[in-house]
Amino acid sequence: MILRYTFMRLLMLIPVSFSISVVIFMIVYLLPGDPIDNLLRVGSSAEDRAELVARYGLDRNLIVQYFVWIGNMFRGEFGEAIVLRRPVADLVAQNLPYSLTLGGLAFLFSSTVGMALGTISAVVRHPVLDRFMRGFILLGSTVPGFWLALLLILFFSVNLGWFPVSGAGGWTSLVLPVLTIGFGGVALVARVTRVALLDAQREDFVTLLHAKGLSSGTILLRHLMPHALLPVVTILALRIGWILGGAVTVEFVFGRPGLGSLLIRALGQRDYPVVQACLLMLALAVMLGTLIGDVAQASMDPRIREKKT
Amino acid sequence: MNVSQMAIRSLDAFARMSIGRAFASGIGIVAGGFLILLVLVAIFAPWIAPFDYAAQNLLNANASPGWPHLLGTDEFGRDVLSRVIFGARTSLSVSATAIAISMAAGMTLGAAAGYFGGVFERAVMTVVDLTWSFPDILIALIFVAIIGPGLTSTTFAIAIAYLAQFTRLTRAQIVRLKRETFIEATINLGAKPSHILLRHLMPNAIAPVIVVGMLAIGDGIVLEATLGFFGLGAQPPTPSWGAMMSSGTAQLFLSPWVIIFPGVAVAVTVIAVNLFGDELIRALDIRDRLRGA
């Protein structure tokens, strides 16, 4: 059943990734001017030009060109970066691990800390704590990530000198970026966990468990948590893309290498082969992340499996 | 009665019923009052700002907050307070314009999809679901990649980033309303689709969409600031909160106020928008209708 769901969900990715790749492919053509000029560095010779025309099949129609391009992408031939003068594939391979580490850690941080905070606030149920949580959630969902990053740098790196201001040397340089990206996620996960636990507590089976004489701790960990986990997984599945989006911003502020900073720098320099490759990789990451989230959700909830297949 | 008169009348009714009630609570008054004040500041910026936002004075660069520069000066000696005040203009107008475009397009698409159904609905919803899982910043960046940096592309990028939200919400409202008895009765009386859509469905569907639009203005401000921070939004010397912080990062050690105050402006504005939006949702009692989308 879960395999069938996964398969169906994978099939759904085909039209999605096709449309996204068409949009990204079209970037160079929608730009004002000749696409070849957008792909060539200034001062290239006529032979360079001819070679590029041949490689991208620019003398043929747009549909053929798309398939040539997407074929190159599949083989990992992203072309040559205009400004950085290196194969784009190298740049991507160099930067991708940094983004994945940051995104993965931020995801881990926001899910574990968020669930812990949510559980505490559901169990304690103190009005002051509730108000604090609500304020925290509001801040977490409204404060712009890059500004939070700057404030953290100002406080922890400049004033206290605990962490490096920027760069990616050692684990200390990961602390502030992970905190920044995780902040919004923690607040969201905490809220969802809290509501889910409170809802689950009202179910009849909980009363029965209490009547049977189980300790509150056992009920919470063995019976309530699995029940409450479902909406949490749902929200986490939705968040994966947003965490990657957050990584784009935060990398740039902390001067960390990564797909996000590569993309933003390339956008500023109009280095379109790099822009296309970065956008494609990020889009792919978002789609795969969402896929994993959906499958995790479906493996926990038969209702979702049945609805989609 | 023509369409514009109808639009004005339904908006008027909406305002009389709900905006007033949103102001009923303490939070509503504070948040709503702040937003009204901010709009006034943005409109009357040239008269309120103590200095010319673009006037440079290199002798007085990086001055700390005090008199006469209440919030200090930046690396060119420009008055931070005046730039924050003028930045409100950029942020609010870009975000509000973008969301207005997004709302208009999303409502049209969503209403058409919900009302007519069929292949058209499936096509629209496929595209909407496609963009749904993508973070807004990524959608905005794709769009900026196409038309290049600047305020126009920022506006359209924000509009595109939130289009899916409005389309989804409007469609959900229309689909729900279509099943109501009074719509069935109107159809049976032989009303034209345009009459049903504009006269009966839209006025009933509009409240949640407007509230979500209000909340989206907050998200739009953050997105505008982020793009500005990347140097992809407002180009100098146009003051924008995001761009101010971006130029401030170089002087992070020397003059932190250059990044602190524009950031406070963004954060406080967005929090006010969210709090007021929450009050509106409560006042209108539409929480369930928002959840259904």
Interface residues (C-beta under 8 A of the other chain):
Chain A: P15 V16 S19 I20 V23 I24 M26 I27 L30 L31 L138 L139 S141 T142 V143 P144 G145 F146 W147 L150 L151 I153 L154 V158 V165 L238 G241 W242 L244 G245 G246 V248 T249 F252 V253 L263 I264 L267 G268 R270 Y272 V275 L279 L282 A283 V286 M287 T290
Chain B: T126 V127 L130 S133 F134 P135 D136 I137 L138 L141 I142 V144 A145 I146 I147 G148 P149 G218 V222 A225 T226 F229 F230 G231 L232 M245 T249 L252 F253 P256 I259 I260 G263 V266 A267 V270 I271 N274 L275
